[in-house]
């Protein structure tokens, strides 16, 4: 499902015009993106959490040059679904 599909589905279910729904979805994504960039987690009860995970420094190999490189410690965004969300997906019939 793409962002356009999500906008169409929400507009159909709520009766709100697509332009307003698109602006809302874009604004939601901006808020989540900016929060994670500022090292703040986003918690959505019943859905899940957008969290910032810290990856430790590690040693890697550049195979083509046969050298060792150091990958520094860095943050990555992650999503952790809520237990009720996981249970709903597990029970879904395919």
N, C-alpha and C positions, 0 to 999 in steps of 0.2 A: 504494500500500500504506500503510495506516495503522498507528499504534502497536499497536492491537488485533490487526491482522493479523500483525504481527511477533511479538507475544507468542504468539498461537495457533500460528504456524508453529514457533517455537522449542520450545514445550511439546510439540507433536506429534513433533518430531524427536528431542528429548532424553528425553522421558518425565517431565520435571519438571512439577510442578503449575503452573497458570497464575499463581497468586498470587505464587509465588517468582520466576517469570520476569518478571512485571510489576514487582516490587520491584527486580530486578536491572537491568532496562532503565531504569526511572526513576532509579535510582542512577547508572547510566552517564551518562545525560543531564545529571544534576545536576553530576557531576564535570567533564564537558566544559564545561558552561555556566559553572561557577565558575572553571575554569582560564582560559577565554577572558576572563572578567570581570577576572581578575587579570593579564591581559596575558601569559599563558603559553600556548604552542602545545601541541597534543595530536597526537602522531605514532602512527599505527597501521600498522605494517609490513604491506605487501601490500594495504592498504585505502585509506589516504589520510591527509591531515593536516587538522586543524581549526586554522586560523591566524587571527591578528589582523592585519588590514591597516589601515594608516594612510591616511586620505583627507586630502589637502592642503586648505588654505583656498581657497575659490573665490568668485567674484562671480556672483550670479544675479539674475534679474529677476522682480519681482512684476508680472505682466502686467495684473492687474485695477487696480492702483493706479499703474502705470507708474513704479515705483521700483526702485532697485537695492538689493539686500541682500547682506550678507557671510555666507556659510556658514562657520563656523569649522572648523578642523582637528578630525577625529574618527576614532575607531577603529570598524571594522566586522568582524564575524566572516565567515570565508570557509572553503570546503572545497576542497582540492586533491587529486584522486584520484591513487592510485599508478599507475605506468605499466602494471603488470600488470592492474589493475582496468579501466583505459581500454581496453587491448587486448581483454580479455574482453567488454566491452560492444560494441566495434566488431565483433567476430566473431560476435555473437549473431544468430541467424536470427529474423526477424519474420514 
